[in-house]
């Protein structure tokens, strides 16, 4: 008889939906990480291995990351809320999707680099020009030193094509395993910058520093015009996923 295994949580409902599928009730007492014979570490709920929505085993190559995933499960209350389990959702995405689409996911990151946020500057207001210089210029210098990649800057929203060699160098720097690539892709799409994602992955920036750099425009706008409570909530929700991706990457490295 096949062992019955619990499913990992499905992604949350898409933004804009007013109705949300009722959350599943918690059905287990203990979540823990357990070593497997293949050298991986799986997540168990009351001794039963967890599977992804695609019915693949949730198993990772890092014991610390497996412990972090188990902690997300253990922290659930009466119901299981996928929104509060960002690393579990990232692992599901890596196992079910990225593992079979490594080339496509890597190409998406390189496309972001081809129009990277850090390359598009303004001439006013002076406070934003100064903040871009402060936060972004050192990262472009780091990319030149770390990867040999030189980026061309543009003013306004006019697209500027980056040197093919720059994009080739960044493509060669991408991780070759699904979970790291999934984490890097998520940080890239949430921040709008492959360079910020790579800076976090390589320890050049903390997640908080990268997030601030990604929202330099909003920082100055809020200084000038005040804050929008709803926008702050949305940003905090995205940062939770960004920080979780950064943490997962770091736990895989350690």
N, C-alpha and C positions, 0 to 999 in steps of 0.2 A: 504494500500500500504506500502511495506517495505521501511524503510528509507535507502536511498543510502548512503553508507559510504565509505570514501577513504581508500585505502590499504596502509599499511606501505611499505617502500621500500624493494625490494628484495636485497639479498646479492650481493656484487660486483662480477664481472667476476673473474674466477679463475686465479691465477698468471700464466703467460706464454702465455696467450691468447693475440694475437696481435690485435684482433678486440674486441670492446666493444659495447654492446647494447646501443643505444642512450639513454641518460638520459631523464626521463619524465619531461615535463614542469611543473612548479609550477602552480597550479590551484586554490590556496586559498590566502586570504589576511592575515588572523589571525590564529595563532595556540595558543591554551591555554589549561591548565589543568582544569578539572571540577570534582567535587565530584559526586559520584553515590549513589544511595540508599543503596547499599550493603556495604558502608564504603570504597570502593576503589576510585581511582582517575583515570579518563580516559583522553585521549588526544583528543581534538576536533579541527578540521580545519573548520573555518567559521561555528561553531556550530554543525558539523557532526562528530560523533565518528570515530576514526581511527581503522582499523582492520589489523591484521597481514597477511602475505602471506597465512596463513592457514585459514583465515577468522574468526579468534578469535578476540574478543575485546581487544584492547591494554589498560589494566587497571592495576594499581599497588597499593600496600598498603601504599605507602608513598607519601604525598603531595609534599615534596621537590624533590623527584625523578620524579614525574609527571611533575613538573615545569621544571626540567632539560630536560626531553624528549620533552616537548613543545618548549623549547628554541632551540633544535636541528632543529625542523621543522621550527620555525620562522626564523632561521638564513639562511635558504636556499635562493639562489638567483633566477634567472630565471628558473633554472632547479633544480631537486631534486637529490642530489648525496648521495647515501647510504654510501659511504666511509667516508663522513663527519658526519655521524650520528651513531657513535659506540654504544651509549647507547640504541638507538632505535633498532639496530640490535640485541643487547644482549637481550632486552626485547622480541623481536620476537622469538628468539631462546628458551628463557625460557618458553614462553607461548605455542609455537607450538611443541617444542621437549622435553625439559627437564621435563616439568610437567608430562609427561606420561612415563618417563624413569629415574626416580629419582635413583633407585637402580643401574642401569647401569652407570649413570654419576658419582655417588658416588664411584663406584668400579673403574672407570677410574682414579679418583684422588688418590685413595689408591694404584693403580698400579704404579703411578708416585712416590709415597712415597716409594714404595718397591725398586726403583732404583733411589732415589732422587739425583739430581745434586750435592747437598752439601756433599754427602758421597764419591765422587770420587775425589781423590787427585793425585797430581803429586810430583815428587822429584826434578824436574828442570823445568824451570829456577828458581833461588832463589827468584826473584821478584814475581813470581806467587805463589810459596809456601807461601811466606809471606802474599800475598793478600788474599789467601784462608783462612789462619789462622785468619787474621784480620776481614774478612767479614763473614765467614761461621761458625767458631767455636762458637761465641756468640749465633748464632741462634740455633745450636744444643743444647747448654746449656739451652736456652729459651724453646725449645721443651720438654726437660726433666722436667723443672720446671712447665711449663704450662699444659702439657698433660700427664706427666709421661712416655714419649716415649723416649727410648734409641736407638740410631742408631749406626750401625757398619760401620766403614770407610774402604775404599779399595783404593789401589794405582793403577793408570792406569785405564784401561777399563774392568778389570776382574770383573764380576758380583759378588756381595756379597748379600746373602739373609738376609733380615732384620728380626728381631724376630717377630713371629706372634703376640705377645702381643702388640708390638709397632704399628703394622698396625691396630689391633683391636681398640686401643686407639684413633688413628687418625680417623678411620672410625666413631667412636662414637662422635667425635668432629665436624663432618660435619653438615652444616645447613640443616634444614628439609623443606625449602621452595624452589620452583623452581628458583626464580630469584637470591637469594643468592648463591645457588648451581651452577647455570650457571655462575655467576660472578667468583666464586672460581675456577671452572673448566677452564674458559678461562685464568685466571691468571696463573694457573698451567701449562697449555699446552704452553702458550707463553713464560714462564720463564724456563720450564723444571723442576720445583721444586714445589711440594706440600707444602713444608715447607716455601718457600718464599711466596706463595699465602696465607697460613694461617697467616704468620707474618704480612702481609698487612691487612688481614681481621680483625685481633685482635689488630691492631694499634701498633704492635711492630716495624714495618718499614713503612716508607712512600713509595709510589709507586716508586719514584726516587731512594731511597736507595735499594729497592728490585731489581730494574732493573739493577742497577750497580752490585749488588751481582751476578745476573744471568749472567752477561757478564764480569766477572773478567778475564776470559781467553782472551777475545777480547781486554780488556783494556791493558793488558801486551803486547799482540802481536802488538798493535798499537804503544805502547811506543817503541818497538824494531824495527818495520818495517814500521811504518807510517800507515796512514788511507786509507781506500778504500771508495771513495765517494758513490758508489752504495750501498755498505754494510751499510753505515751510513743512507742512505735514507730508506732502507728496515727495519733497526732497529727502526728508528723513526716512521715508519708506524705501526709496531707492538707495540711500546710503547704507541701510541695513543689508541689502543684498550685495552692494559693492564691498562693504567691510567683510561680509561672510566669504566672498570670493577671494579676497586678499588673505584672509585667515586660512582658508583651505589650501591656497597655494603655499603659504608659509609652513603649514603643518606637513605638507608633502615634502617640502625641502628639508625639514628638520627631522 
